[in-house]
Amino acid sequence: MRPPRRVVLVDDHAPFRALARELLRSAGYEVVGEAGDGRQAIGACVRLRPDLVLLDVQLPDMDGFTVADRLATLAEAPAVVLISNRDASAYRRRLLASPARGFIHKPQLSAALLSAVLAR
């Protein structure tokens, strides 16, 4: 399986999306779409068929766990990495039950950490 390179960013804070977009682009990822809520995220993934979704846990319309569950049902389901300003310990049980490949605490987001999470 080739490494995920086509990414959809999902976060309700545009400044964070801009920061993540630049970080990912500088690491060779192609950011093919962005979304500010769960419904937009699902629609973007259906249309754009990304390899990877960087998905905030706290969204205005549904949480990232619900979005990840829905994305997992797609015929070409993308890899999902959940992100949050809260530490992973706040979501421990839900992370274990989630189809997401992993979790990154937003302040620690880096291309190297993303690669490590995807390599698991």
NUBARO-261263 format. One record per residue: residue number from 1; residue in three letters; x, y, z of N, C-alpha, C, O in turn. Coordinates in nm, 4 decimals, always signed. Layout:
BEGIN
+-----+-----+----------+----------+----------+----------+----------+----------+----------+----------+----------+----------+----------+----------+
!   n ! res !       nx !       ny !       nz !      cax !      cay !      caz !       cx !       cy !       cz !       ox !       oy !       oz !
+-----+-----+----------+----------+----------+----------+----------+----------+----------+----------+----------+----------+----------+----------+
! NUM ! ALA !        X !        Y !        Z !        X !        Y !        Z !        X !        Y !        Z !        X !        Y !        Z !
...
+-----+-----+----------+----------+----------+----------+----------+----------+----------+----------+----------+----------+----------+----------+
//
This chain:
BEGIN
+-----+-----+----------+----------+----------+----------+----------+----------+----------+----------+----------+----------+----------+----------+
!   n ! res !       nx !       ny !       nz !      cax !      cay !      caz !       cx !       cy !       cz !       ox !       oy !       oz !
+-----+-----+----------+----------+----------+----------+----------+----------+----------+----------+----------+----------+----------+----------+
!   1 ! MET !  +0.0851 !  -0.1188 !  +0.0000 !  +0.0000 !  +0.0000 !  +0.0000 !  +0.0891 !  +0.1243 !  +0.0000 !  +0.1834 !  +0.1337 !  +0.0786 !
!   2 ! ARG !  +0.0592 !  +0.2178 !  -0.0870 !  +0.1396 !  +0.3403 !  -0.0944 !  +0.1035 !  +0.4335 !  +0.0208 !  -0.0088 !  +0.4299 !  +0.0712 !
!   3 ! PRO !  +0.1984 !  +0.5166 !  +0.0622 !  +0.1693 !  +0.6090 !  +0.1724 !  +0.0615 !  +0.7099 !  +0.1331 !  +0.0591 !  +0.7564 !  +0.0191 !
!   4 ! PRO !  -0.0269 !  +0.7438 !  +0.2255 !  -0.1300 !  +0.8433 !  +0.1953 !  -0.0672 !  +0.9774 !  +0.1605 !  +0.0213 !  +1.0255 !  +0.2311 !
!   5 ! ARG !  -0.1128 !  +1.0366 !  +0.0527 !  -0.0592 !  +1.1658 !  +0.0123 !  -0.1668 !  +1.2699 !  -0.0152 !  -0.1415 !  +1.3889 !  +0.0031 !
!   6 ! ARG !  -0.2848 !  +1.2298 !  -0.0583 !  -0.3935 !  +1.3245 !  -0.0873 !  -0.4754 !  +1.3416 !  +0.0397 !  -0.5333 !  +1.2458 !  +0.0908 !
!   7 ! VAL !  -0.4797 !  +1.4648 !  +0.0902 !  -0.5346 !  +1.4907 !  +0.2235 !  -0.6527 !  +1.5868 !  +0.2195 !  -0.6535 !  +1.6838 !  +0.1437 !
!   8 ! VAL !  -0.7532 !  +1.5574 !  +0.3034 !  -0.8591 !  +1.6529 !  +0.3351 !  -0.8391 !  +1.6929 !  +0.4809 !  -0.8281 !  +1.6074 !  +0.5688 !
!   9 ! LEU !  -0.8346 !  +1.8234 !  +0.5054 !  -0.8212 !  +1.8783 !  +0.6404 !  -0.9591 !  +1.9143 !  +0.6938 !  -1.0376 !  +1.9796 !  +0.6251 !
!  10 ! VAL !  -0.9885 !  +1.8721 !  +0.8158 !  -1.1182 !  +1.9016 !  +0.8752 !  -1.0974 !  +1.9632 !  +1.0131 !  -1.0524 !  +1.8972 !  +1.1068 !
!  11 ! ASP !  -1.1312 !  +2.0913 !  +1.0228 !  -1.1213 !  +2.1639 !  +1.1494 !  -1.2080 !  +2.2879 !  +1.1368 !  -1.2116 !  +2.3502 !  +1.0307 !
!  12 ! ASP !  -1.2769 !  +2.3242 !  +1.2420 !  -1.3662 !  +2.4405 !  +1.2340 !  -1.2923 !  +2.5728 !  +1.2530 !  -1.3551 !  +2.6785 !  +1.2489 !
!  13 ! HIS !  -1.1622 !  +2.5697 !  +1.2734 !  -1.0829 !  +2.6922 !  +1.2880 !  -0.9952 !  +2.7104 !  +1.1639 !  -0.8974 !  +2.6383 !  +1.1445 !
!  14 ! ALA !  -1.0319 !  +2.8076 !  +1.0807 !  -0.9588 !  +2.8335 !  +0.9568 !  -0.8103 !  +2.8610 !  +0.9795 !  -0.7287 !  +2.8153 !  +0.8995 !
!  15 ! PRO !  -0.7711 !  +2.9340 !  +1.0852 !  -0.6276 !  +2.9559 !  +1.1056 !  -0.5499 !  +2.8254 !  +1.1289 !  -0.4365 !  +2.8118 !  +1.0831 !
!  16 ! PHE !  -0.6103 !  +2.7310 !  +1.1992 !  -0.5428 !  +2.6023 !  +1.2177 !  -0.5324 !  +2.5284 !  +1.0852 !  -0.4283 !  +2.4700 !  +1.0549 !
!  17 ! ARG !  -0.6390 !  +2.5302 !  +1.0060 !  -0.6343 !  +2.4646 !  +0.8753 !  -0.5220 !  +2.5234 !  +0.7896 !  -0.4504 !  +2.4498 !  +0.7218 !
!  18 ! ALA !  -0.5069 !  +2.6553 !  +0.7926 !  -0.4015 !  +2.7200 !  +0.7140 !  -0.2629 !  +2.6731 !  +0.7603 !  -0.1762 !  +2.6443 !  +0.6778 !
!  19 ! LEU !  -0.2428 !  +2.6656 !  +0.8897 !  -0.1159 !  +2.6194 !  +0.9447 !  -0.0898 !  +2.4735 !  +0.9047 !  +0.0192 !  +2.4397 !  +0.8585 !
!  20 ! ALA !  -0.1904 !  +2.3882 !  +0.9227 !  -0.1759 !  +2.2464 !  +0.8885 !  -0.1531 !  +2.2289 !  +0.7385 !  -0.0734 !  +2.1446 !  +0.6973 !
!  21 ! ARG !  -0.2223 !  +2.3075 !  +0.6573 !  -0.2067 !  +2.2998 !  +0.5117 !  -0.0609 !  +2.3255 !  +0.4723 !  -0.0031 !  +2.2506 !  +0.3935 !
!  22 ! GLU !  -0.0028 !  +2.4303 !  +0.5271 !  +0.1360 !  +2.4639 !  +0.4937 !  +0.2326 !  +2.3576 !  +0.5439 !  +0.3277 !  +2.3216 !  +0.4746 !
!  23 ! LEU !  +0.2082 !  +2.3078 !  +0.6637 !  +0.2934 !  +2.2024 !  +0.7193 !  +0.2897 !  +2.0785 !  +0.6298 !  +0.3939 !  +2.0211 !  +0.5981 !
!  24 ! LEU !  +0.1702 !  +2.0379 !  +0.5896 !  +0.1561 !  +1.9176 !  +0.5070 !  +0.2139 !  +1.9383 !  +0.3675 !  +0.2836 !  +1.8511 !  +0.3154 !
!  25 ! ARG !  +0.1857 !  +2.0519 !  +0.3077 !  +0.2390 !  +2.0790 !  +0.1735 !  +0.3912 !  +2.0787 !  +0.1737 !  +0.4534 !  +2.0252 !  +0.0819 !
!  26 ! SER !  +0.4513 !  +2.1379 !  +0.2758 !  +0.5973 !  +2.1415 !  +0.2820 !  +0.6570 !  +2.0022 !  +0.2999 !  +0.7747 !  +1.9808 !  +0.2710 !
!  27 ! ALA !  +0.5761 !  +1.9072 !  +0.3477 !  +0.6216 !  +1.7690 !  +0.3664 !  +0.5854 !  +1.6804 !  +0.2470 !  +0.6083 !  +1.5595 !  +0.2502 !
!  28 ! GLY !  +0.5288 !  +1.7402 !  +0.1417 !  +0.4999 !  +1.6635 !  +0.0214 !  +0.3591 !  +1.6101 !  +0.0085 !  +0.3289 !  +1.5387 !  -0.0871 !
!  29 ! TYR !  +0.2728 !  +1.6429 !  +0.1021 !  +0.1331 !  +1.6024 !  +0.0919 !  +0.0586 !  +1.6981 !  -0.0016 !  +0.0953 !  +1.8151 !  -0.0129 !
!  30 ! GLU !  -0.0439 !  +1.6494 !  -0.0671 !  -0.1294 !  +1.7326 !  -0.1504 !  -0.2615 !  +1.7537 !  -0.0756 !  -0.3386 !  +1.6594 !  -0.0579 !
!  31 ! VAL !  -0.2869 !  +1.8751 !  -0.0326 !  -0.4119 !  +1.9054 !  +0.0360 !  -0.5170 !  +1.9312 !  -0.0718 !  -0.5161 !  +2.0349 !  -0.1382 !
!  32 ! VAL !  -0.6074 !  +1.8345 !  -0.0878 !  -0.7060 !  +1.8413 !  -0.1961 !  -0.8376 !  +1.9032 !  -0.1528 !  -0.9213 !  +1.9353 !  -0.2372 !
!  33 ! GLY !  -0.8575 !  +1.9207 !  -0.0230 !  -0.9813 !  +1.9799 !  +0.0251 !  -0.9758 !  +2.0110 !  +0.1726 !  -0.8905 !  +1.9615 !  +0.2464 !
!  34 ! GLU !  -1.0698 !  +2.0948 !  +0.2136 !  -1.0820 !  +2.1345 !  +0.3535 !  -1.2292 !  +2.1405 !  +0.3897 !  -1.3151 !  +2.1595 !  +0.3036 !
!  35 ! ALA !  -1.2570 !  +2.1242 !  +0.5175 !  -1.3943 !  +2.1324 !  +0.5659 !  -1.3941 !  +2.1881 !  +0.7073 !  -1.2992 !  +2.1683 !  +0.7832 !
!  36 ! GLY !  -1.5022 !  +2.2585 !  +0.7419 !  -1.5150 !  +2.3182 !  +0.8730 !  -1.6116 !  +2.2464 !  +0.9645 !  -1.6259 !  +2.2833 !  +1.0811 !
!  37 ! ASP !  -1.6792 !  +2.1429 !  +0.9126 !  -1.7693 !  +2.0643 !  +0.9964 !  -1.7800 !  +1.9228 !  +0.9410 !  -1.7247 !  +1.8915 !  +0.8355 !
!  38 ! GLY !  -1.8513 !  +1.8385 !  +1.0132 !  -1.8612 !  +1.6979 !  +0.9763 !  -1.9322 !  +1.6722 !  +0.8450 !  -1.8871 !  +1.5902 !  +0.7650 !
!  39 ! ARG !  -2.0422 !  +1.7409 !  +0.8222 !  -2.1164 !  +1.7203 !  +0.6964 !  -2.0313 !  +1.7583 !  +0.5756 !  -2.0268 !  +1.6859 !  +0.4762 !
!  40 ! GLN !  -1.9639 !  +1.8728 !  +0.5857 !  -1.8746 !  +1.9147 !  +0.4774 !  -1.7620 !  +1.8128 !  +0.4587 !  -1.7227 !  +1.7839 !  +0.3456 !
!  41 ! ALA !  -1.7111 !  +1.7596 !  +0.5664 !  -1.6022 !  +1.6621 !  +0.5598 !  -1.6447 !  +1.5372 !  +0.4842 !  -1.5730 !  +1.4896 !  +0.3961 !
!  42 ! ILE !  -1.7602 !  +1.4849 !  +0.5185 !  -1.8082 !  +1.3638 !  +0.4522 !  -1.8306 !  +1.3905 !  +0.3040 !  -1.7918 !  +1.3096 !  +0.2197 !
!  43 ! GLY !  -1.8930 !  +1.5035 !  +0.2717 !  -1.9148 !  +1.5399 !  +0.1322 !  -1.7844 !  +1.5547 !  +0.0556 !  -1.7732 !  +1.5076 !  -0.0576 !
!  44 ! ALA !  -1.6854 !  +1.6196 !  +0.1163 !  -1.5556 !  +1.6385 !  +0.0512 !  -1.4873 !  +1.5039 !  +0.0268 !  -1.4247 !  +1.4840 !  -0.0773 !
!  45 ! CYS !  -1.4989 !  +1.4134 !  +0.1209 !  -1.4352 !  +1.2823 !  +0.1049 !  -1.5027 !  +1.1990 !  -0.0029 !  -1.4354 !  +1.1273 !  -0.0769 !
!  46 ! VAL !  -1.6337 !  +1.2075 !  -0.0126 !  -1.7053 !  +1.1361 !  -0.1185 !  -1.6629 !  +1.1905 !  -0.2551 !  -1.6380 !  +1.1136 !  -0.3480 !
!  47 ! ARG !  -1.6549 !  +1.3233 !  -0.2670 !  -1.6193 !  +1.3871 !  -0.3952 !  -1.4723 !  +1.3702 !  -0.4313 !  -1.4392 !  +1.3394 !  -0.5458 !
!  48 ! LEU !  -1.3841 !  +1.3903 !  -0.3336 !  -1.2415 !  +1.4029 !  -0.3620 !  -1.1622 !  +1.2737 !  -0.3440 !  -1.0508 !  +1.2619 !  -0.3952 !
!  49 ! ARG !  -1.2177 !  +1.1781 !  -0.2728 !  -1.1544 !  +1.0486 !  -0.2468 !  -1.0088 !  +1.0609 !  -0.2009 !  -0.9180 !  +1.0099 !  -0.2665 !
!  50 ! PRO !  -0.9874 !  +1.1284 !  -0.0887 !  -0.8502 !  +1.1443 !  -0.0384 !  -0.7967 !  +1.0124 !  +0.0163 !  -0.8722 !  +0.9190 !  +0.0431 !
!  51 ! ASP !  -0.6654 !  +1.0073 !  +0.0320 !  -0.6005 !  +0.8931 !  +0.0978 !  -0.6069 !  +0.9078 !  +0.2487 !  -0.6082 !  +0.8092 !  +0.3225 !
!  52 ! LEU !  -0.6110 !  +1.0340 !  +0.2937 !  -0.5973 !  +1.0655 !  +0.4359 !  -0.6888 !  +1.1806 !  +0.4733 !  -0.7057 !  +1.2754 !  +0.3967 !
!  53 ! VAL !  -0.7473 !  +1.1717 !  +0.5915 !  -0.8252 !  +1.2819 !  +0.6478 !  -0.7653 !  +1.3148 !  +0.7840 !  -0.7581 !  +1.2298 !  +0.8728 !
!  54 ! LEU !  -0.7230 !  +1.4389 !  +0.7984 !  -0.6774 !  +1.4907 !  +0.9274 !  -0.7994 !  +1.5555 !  +0.9896 !  -0.8447 !  +1.6599 !  +0.9426 !
!  55 ! LEU !  -0.8537 !  +1.4952 !  +1.0952 !  -0.9897 !  +1.5215 !  +1.1419 !  -0.9946 !  +1.5662 !  +1.2875 !  -0.9575 !  +1.4910 !  +1.3776 !
!  56 ! ASP !  -1.0405 !  +1.6884 !  +1.3099 !  -1.0572 !  +1.7402 !  +1.4457 !  -1.1672 !  +1.6634 !  +1.5178 !  -1.2690 !  +1.6293 !  +1.4577 !
!  57 ! VAL !  -1.1474 !  +1.6363 !  +1.6444 !  -1.2478 !  +1.5656 !  +1.7246 !  -1.3683 !  +1.6549 !  +1.7519 !  -1.4821 !  +1.6083 !  +1.7466 !
!  58 ! GLN !  -1.3451 !  +1.7814 !  +1.7809 !  -1.4547 !  +1.8708 !  +1.8190 !  -1.4960 !  +1.9579 !  +1.7006 !  -1.4267 !  +2.0526 !  +1.6634 !
!  59 ! LEU !  -1.6095 !  +1.9233 !  +1.6434 !  -1.6657 !  +1.9967 !  +1.5301 !  -1.8026 !  +2.0504 !  +1.5697 !  -1.8634 !  +1.9985 !  +1.6634 !
!  60 ! PRO !  -1.8525 !  +2.1522 !  +1.5014 !  -1.9786 !  +2.2141 !  +1.5429 !  -2.1032 !  +2.1274 !  +1.5239 !  -2.2000 !  +2.1434 !  +1.5983 !
!  61 ! ASP !  -2.1032 !  +2.0365 !  +1.4267 !  -2.2266 !  +1.9626 !  +1.4000 !  -2.2249 !  +1.8173 !  +1.4451 !  -2.3299 !  +1.7627 !  +1.4792 !
!  62 ! MET !  -2.1102 !  +1.7543 !  +1.4461 !  -2.0954 !  +1.6166 !  +1.4940 !  -1.9501 !  +1.5994 !  +1.5333 !  -1.8637 !  +1.6727 !  +1.4853 !
!  63 ! ASP !  -1.9226 !  +1.5045 !  +1.6188 !  -1.7831 !  +1.4916 !  +1.6606 !  -1.7030 !  +1.4109 !  +1.5587 !  -1.7592 !  +1.3409 !  +1.4746 !
!  64 ! GLY !  -1.5719 !  +1.4221 !  +1.5680 !  -1.4835 !  +1.3543 !  +1.4744 !  -1.4955 !  +1.2030 !  +1.4788 !  -1.4706 !  +1.1366 !  +1.3782 !
!  65 ! PHE !  -1.5328 !  +1.1473 !  +1.5928 !  -1.5505 !  +1.0020 !  +1.6010 !  -1.6667 !  +0.9571 !  +1.5127 !  -1.6581 !  +0.8540 !  +1.4459 !
!  66 ! THR !  -1.7742 !  +1.0337 !  +1.5124 !  -1.8891 !  +1.0019 !  +1.4277 !  -1.8503 !  +1.0137 !  +1.2808 !  -1.8863 !  +0.9285 !  +1.1995 !
!  67 ! VAL !  -1.7769 !  +1.1194 !  +1.2470 !  -1.7315 !  +1.1371 !  +1.1090 !  -1.6412 !  +1.0207 !  +1.0688 !  -1.6567 !  +0.9660 !  +0.9597 !
!  68 ! ALA !  -1.5482 !  +0.9824 !  +1.1544 !  -1.4571 !  +0.8705 !  +1.1247 !  -1.5355 !  +0.7419 !  +1.1012 !  -1.5041 !  +0.6660 !  +1.0096 !
!  69 ! ASP !  -1.6369 !  +0.7172 !  +1.1833 !  -1.7209 !  +0.5979 !  +1.1646 !  -1.7883 !  +0.6001 !  +1.0275 !  -1.7926 !  +0.4981 !  +0.9587 !
!  70 ! ARG !  -1.8401 !  +0.7145 !  +0.9881 !  -1.9075 !  +0.7254 !  +0.8582 !  -1.8097 !  +0.7106 !  +0.7431 !  -1.8409 !  +0.6462 !  +0.6429 !
!  71 ! LEU !  -1.6923 !  +0.7692 !  +0.7565 !  -1.5919 !  +0.7577 !  +0.6499 !  -1.5458 !  +0.6136 !  +0.6330 !  -1.5127 !  +0.5719 !  +0.5220 !
!  72 ! ALA !  -1.5432 !  +0.5378 !  +0.7411 !  -1.5003 !  +0.3980 !  +0.7353 !  -1.5943 !  +0.3128 !  +0.6515 !  -1.5558 !  +0.2044 !  +0.6077 !
!  73 ! THR !  -1.7162 !  +0.3591 !  +0.6284 !  -1.8124 !  +0.2823 !  +0.5487 !  -1.8007 !  +0.3097 !  +0.3993 !  -1.8661 !  +0.2423 !  +0.3198 !
!  74 ! LEU !  -1.7192 !  +0.4068 !  +0.3591 !  -1.7032 !  +0.4374 !  +0.2174 !  -1.6309 !  +0.3236 !  +0.1459 !  -1.5471 !  +0.2557 !  +0.2053 !
!  75 ! ALA !  -1.6633 !  +0.3030 !  +0.0192 !  -1.5997 !  +0.1969 !  -0.0590 !  -1.4477 !  +0.2139 !  -0.0613 !  -1.3740 !  +0.1159 !  -0.0499 !
!  76 ! GLU !  -1.4012 !  +0.3369 !  -0.0760 !  -1.2579 !  +0.3664 !  -0.0717 !  -1.2322 !  +0.4528 !  +0.0517 !  -1.2049 !  +0.5723 !  +0.0412 !
!  77 ! ALA !  -1.2413 !  +0.3905 !  +0.1669 !  -1.2288 !  +0.4638 !  +0.2935 !  -1.0877 !  +0.5197 !  +0.3099 !  -0.9895 !  +0.4470 !  +0.2948 !
!  78 ! PRO !  -1.0779 !  +0.6481 !  +0.3405 !  -0.9457 !  +0.7071 !  +0.3644 !  -0.8932 !  +0.6693 !  +0.5024 !  -0.9695 !  +0.6329 !  +0.5918 !
!  79 ! ALA !  -0.7630 !  +0.6785 !  +0.5176 !  -0.7043 !  +0.6692 !  +0.6515 !  -0.7466 !  +0.7952 !  +0.7263 !  -0.7491 !  +0.9038 !  +0.6683 !
!  80 ! VAL !  -0.7794 !  +0.7817 !  +0.8531 !  -0.8207 !  +0.8961 !  +0.9341 !  -0.7253 !  +0.9089 !  +1.0523 !  -0.6970 !  +0.8118 !  +1.1225 !
!  81 ! VAL !  -0.6767 !  +1.0305 !  +1.0724 !  -0.5992 !  +1.0618 !  +1.1922 !  -0.6740 !  +1.1724 !  +1.2641 !  -0.6936 !  +1.2815 !  +1.2105 !
!  82 ! LEU !  -0.7153 !  +1.1425 !  +1.3858 !  -0.7879 !  +1.2392 !  +1.4673 !  -0.6900 !  +1.3362 !  +1.5329 !  -0.5782 !  +1.2990 !  +1.5685 !
!  83 ! ILE !  -0.7339 !  +1.4611 !  +1.5484 !  -0.6536 !  +1.5641 !  +1.6138 !  -0.7402 !  +1.6391 !  +1.7138 !  -0.8621 !  +1.6467 !  +1.6981 !
!  84 ! SER !  -0.6774 !  +1.6940 !  +1.8158 !  -0.7512 !  +1.7729 !  +1.9141 !  -0.6536 !  +1.8552 !  +1.9969 !  -0.5360 !  +1.8213 !  +2.0102 !
!  85 ! ASN !  -0.7056 !  +1.9642 !  +2.0521 !  -0.6282 !  +2.0409 !  +2.1497 !  -0.6239 !  +1.9692 !  +2.2838 !  -0.5370 !  +1.9965 !  +2.3666 !
!  86 ! ARG !  -0.7172 !  +1.8779 !  +2.3052 !  -0.7159 !  +1.7974 !  +2.4278 !  -0.6199 !  +1.6807 !  +2.4103 !  -0.5978 !  +1.6337 !  +2.2987 !
!  87 ! ASP !  -0.5646 !  +1.6356 !  +2.5180 !  -0.4745 !  +1.5213 !  +2.5178 !  -0.5517 !  +1.3926 !  +2.4868 !  -0.6723 !  +1.3852 !  +2.5105 !
!  88 ! ALA !  -0.4834 !  +1.2933 !  +2.4349 !  -0.5453 !  +1.1650 !  +2.4004 !  -0.6142 !  +1.1000 !  +2.5198 !  -0.7120 !  +1.0272 !  +2.5023 !
!  89 ! SER !  -0.5645 !  +1.1253 !  +2.6410 !  -0.6244 !  +1.0631 !  +2.7592 !  -0.7708 !  +1.1049 !  +2.7773 !  -0.8477 !  +1.0334 !  +2.8416 !
!  90 ! ALA !  -0.8094 !  +1.2184 !  +2.7221 !  -0.9487 !  +1.2631 !  +2.7317 !  -1.0419 !  +1.1762 !  +2.6472 !  -1.1634 !  +1.1771 !  +2.6669 !
!  91 ! TYR !  -0.9846 !  +1.1018 !  +2.5535 !  -1.0651 !  +1.0235 !  +2.4581 !  -1.0283 !  +0.8755 !  +2.4576 !  -1.0679 !  +0.8033 !  +2.3661 !
!  92 ! ARG !  -0.9558 !  +0.8301 !  +2.5543 !  -0.8970 !  +0.6959 !  +2.5520 !  -0.9917 !  +0.5857 !  +2.5040 !  -0.9584 !  +0.5135 !  +2.4101 !
!  93 ! ARG !  -1.1070 !  +0.5717 !  +2.5655 !  -1.2015 !  +0.4652 !  +2.5277 !  -1.2507 !  +0.4810 !  +2.3848 !  -1.2581 !  +0.3839 !  +2.3096 !
!  94 ! ARG !  -1.2841 !  +0.6028 !  +2.3483 !  -1.3359 !  +0.6267 !  +2.2137 !  -1.2282 !  +0.6030 !  +2.1077 !  -1.2581 !  +0.5545 !  +1.9985 !
!  95 ! LEU !  -1.1055 !  +0.6364 !  +2.1390 !  -0.9968 !  +0.6120 !  +2.0441 !  -0.9775 !  +0.4626 !  +2.0201 !  -0.9538 !  +0.4201 !  +1.9070 !
!  96 ! LEU !  -0.9876 !  +0.3842 !  +2.1247 !  -0.9719 !  +0.2393 !  +2.1108 !  -1.0802 !  +0.1785 !  +2.0226 !  -1.0543 !  +0.0814 !  +1.9516 !
!  97 ! ALA !  -1.2004 !  +0.2337 !  +2.0260 !  -1.3126 !  +0.1810 !  +1.9479 !  -1.3227 !  +0.2428 !  +1.8084 !  -1.4028 !  +0.1976 !  +1.7266 !
!  98 ! SER !  -1.2438 !  +0.3435 !  +1.7810 !  -1.2543 !  +0.4182 !  +1.6557 !  -1.1812 !  +0.3481 !  +1.5413 !  -1.0804 !  +0.2810 !  +1.5633 !
!  99 ! PRO !  -1.2327 !  +0.3641 !  +1.4189 !  -1.1612 !  +0.3115 !  +1.3026 !  -1.0425 !  +0.3994 !  +1.2617 !  -0.9705 !  +0.3659 !  +1.1675 !
! 100 ! ALA !  -1.0215 !  +0.5111 !  +1.3313 !  -0.9105 !  +0.6011 !  +1.2993 !  -0.7769 !  +0.5293 !  +1.3177 !  -0.7627 !  +0.4423 !  +1.4036 !
! 101 ! ARG !  -0.6800 !  +0.5674 !  +1.2358 !  -0.5459 !  +0.5075 !  +1.2436 !  -0.4695 !  +0.5548 !  +1.3656 !  -0.3786 !  +0.4866 !  +1.4128 !
! 102 ! GLY !  -0.5064 !  +0.6726 !  +1.4175 !  -0.4356 !  +0.7239 !  +1.5328 !  -0.4847 !  +0.8613 !  +1.5730 !  -0.5863 !  +0.9105 !  +1.5239 !
! 103 ! PHE !  -0.4101 !  +0.9216 !  +1.6635 !  -0.4461 !  +1.0500 !  +1.7230 !  -0.3200 !  +1.1335 !  +1.7383 !  -0.2136 !  +1.0821 !  +1.7728 !
! 104 ! ILE !  -0.3337 !  +1.2637 !  +1.7120 !  -0.2243 !  +1.3575 !  +1.7340 !  -0.2777 !  +1.4774 !  +1.8111 !  -0.3784 !  +1.5375 !  +1.7740 !
! 105 ! HIS !  -0.2082 !  +1.5107 !  +1.9190 !  -0.2396 !  +1.6314 !  +1.9956 !  -0.1966 !  +1.7496 !  +1.9084 !  -0.0809 !  +1.7563 !  +1.8668 !
! 106 ! LYS !  -0.2886 !  +1.8431 !  +1.8802 !  -0.2613 !  +1.9512 !  +1.7853 !  -0.1281 !  +2.0235 !  +1.8085 !  -0.0560 !  +2.0486 !  +1.7119 !
! 107 ! PRO !  -0.0928 !  +2.0577 !  +1.9331 !  +0.0348 !  +2.1279 !  +1.9522 !  +0.1568 !  +2.0460 !  +1.9088 !  +0.2647 !  +2.1019 !  +1.8894 !
! 108 ! GLN !  +0.1408 !  +1.9154 !  +1.8934 !  +0.2523 !  +1.8290 !  +1.8544 !  +0.2508 !  +1.7934 !  +1.7061 !  +0.3372 !  +1.7183 !  +1.6608 !
! 109 ! LEU !  +0.1556 !  +1.8449 !  +1.6297 !  +0.1426 !  +1.8086 !  +1.4893 !  +0.2705 !  +1.8398 !  +1.4127 !  +0.3212 !  +1.9520 !  +1.4152 !
! 110 ! SER !  +0.3206 !  +1.7384 !  +1.3453 !  +0.4361 !  +1.7538 !  +1.2572 !  +0.4250 !  +1.6463 !  +1.1494 !  +0.3541 !  +1.5471 !  +1.1663 !
! 111 ! ALA !  +0.4947 !  +1.6668 !  +1.0406 !  +0.4948 !  +1.5678 !  +0.9335 !  +0.5563 !  +1.4367 !  +0.9823 !  +0.5096 !  +1.3287 !  +0.9462 !
! 112 ! ALA !  +0.6602 !  +1.4461 !  +1.0634 !  +0.7261 !  +1.3252 !  +1.1147 !  +0.6313 !  +1.2455 !  +1.2041 !  +0.6242 !  +1.1231 !  +1.1930 !
! 113 ! LEU !  +0.5592 !  +1.3130 !  +1.2918 !  +0.4657 !  +1.2426 !  +1.3794 !  +0.3504 !  +1.1833 !  +1.2980 !  +0.3075 !  +1.0710 !  +1.3246 !
! 114 ! LEU !  +0.3004 !  +1.2571 !  +1.2001 !  +0.1948 !  +1.2042 !  +1.1143 !  +0.2427 !  +1.0780 !  +1.0432 !  +0.1697 !  +0.9790 !  +1.0381 !
! 115 ! SER !  +0.3621 !  +1.0801 !  +0.9893 !  +0.4176 !  +0.9609 !  +0.9230 !  +0.4280 !  +0.8441 !  +1.0193 !  +0.3985 !  +0.7304 !  +0.9826 !
! 116 ! ALA !  +0.4696 !  +0.8712 !  +1.1418 !  +0.4823 !  +0.7648 !  +1.2416 !  +0.3463 !  +0.7048 !  +1.2753 !  +0.3334 !  +0.5831 !  +1.2885 !
! 117 ! VAL !  +0.2455 !  +0.7896 !  +1.2891 !  +0.1097 !  +0.7404 !  +1.3186 !  +0.0588 !  +0.6553 !  +1.2029 !  -0.0013 !  +0.5503 !  +1.2256 !
! 118 ! LEU !  +0.0815 !  +0.6982 !  +1.0808 !  +0.0346 !  +0.6227 !  +0.9641 !  +0.1098 !  +0.4921 !  +0.9445 !  +0.0568 !  +0.3989 !  +0.8840 !
! 119 ! ALA !  +0.2327 !  +0.4838 !  +0.9946 !  +0.3130 !  +0.3631 !  +0.9796 !  +0.2725 !  +0.2524 !  +1.0760 !  +0.3152 !  +0.1380 !  +1.0598 !
! 120 ! ARG !  +0.1914 !  +0.2843 !  +1.1755 !  +0.1494 !  +0.1835 !  +1.2755 !  +0.0620 !  +0.0787 !  +1.2127 !  +0.0175 !  -0.0136 !  +1.2809 !
+-----+-----+----------+----------+----------+----------+----------+----------+----------+----------+----------+----------+----------+----------+
//
